[in-house]
């Protein structure tokens, strides 16, 4: 977890699908998540900054996807892939809470001191 903006960001590993207007889907991955945004990685991404996109995010430990939309805050090429910062505009409150709970529990597991025997 690190602080970049007003909310903590948690590392996650969730599948994502960006729905394009021509009905073609682009598959990617959510690699960090916060209360107001997320970072995605795609093999290809040709949307402009400030454009609105529709995505589906896999629920943690599930094959069920949640629909959301957001605004592209930034994008950059890293190692042949495109990282995208997305400001969430519409993600159901229950889904956001479930993802944040999952991310926080994973963070706690990785950052808890070892148990004493």
N, C-alpha and C positions, 0 to 999 in steps of 0.2 A: 504494500500500500504506500502510495506517496501522494503528496499534496501538490496539485497543479493549479487548481482553481478553488472555489469556495467549498467543495465537497471532496472527501477522501475518495480515492480511486482504488479499487480492488482488482487484482489480477484474477481473471476467469478464463475458462476455455469452453466457449459455447459456440455451436454452429450457428451460422447466419445465412440468410438468403436475401439479396437485394432484388426487388421486383422492378424491372425496367418497363417503360411505357410500351415497348413493342412485344410485351409478353415473354421476353427472354429473361431468364433468371441468372444471376451471378452469385456463385457460392463463395462464402468467406467464413471468417471466424471473429467472434468478439473476444478481445484479449484483455480489456479492462473495462470496468463498469463503475459508475457513480450514480448519485441521485438524479443528476441532470444530463448525463451524457455517457458516451462509451467510445472505445477505440476499436475499430474493425480493421481487419487485414484481408485484402482481396488480391487475386492474381492480376485482375484488370479492374480499372475504375475510371470512367471518363466523365463523371459528373463534376460540375463546377462548385467552387466555394459558394456558400449561401444557397445552393439549390436544395430543394426538398426531395427526400427520397423515402420510399416505402421499403420496409424490411420485415423479415420474420426472424425471430430469435428462438432457438431451441430452449425450452424450459430445462433447468438443471436436472440431470439424470433422467431424461425423458426423451421420447420421440415426438412430443407435441411441440408445435411452434406457436409463438405469440406474435401477432401483427403489431407493428408500430410504425411511426414515421418520425422523421427528424430533419434537421437542417445541417448541411455539411459546414462544419466550423473551420476545418483545415484538412489538408491532405499532403502526403509526401511519399516519395519513392524510397524504399529501404530494401536492399538486397534483392532486387528484382520483383518485389511485391509493392503494393500500394497500401499505406496506412492511412486511415481516415478517422478524423474526429467528428463525431456526430452529436449534436445537441438534441436530446429527445424532446419531441413536442407532444407525442401521444403514445403512451404506453400505460396499459391498465395498472392501477395502483397495486392490485394484488400481485400481478406479475412482477412489478418492480420490487416489491417487498420480498417475494420469493427469491429473486435473483440476488438481491443484496444480502439476504440471510445466508444463502448458499456461499456467496463470496466471503462474507465475514467469517463464517465457520471455517472455511479453508484457510483464511488468513490466520485465524487463531491457532489452528493445528500447526501451521508452519512456523509461527512466531512464539509459541508457548515454550517456557523453559522446560527442560527435561524433568520428568517426574523422579522424585527421590525414592530410592528403594529402602 
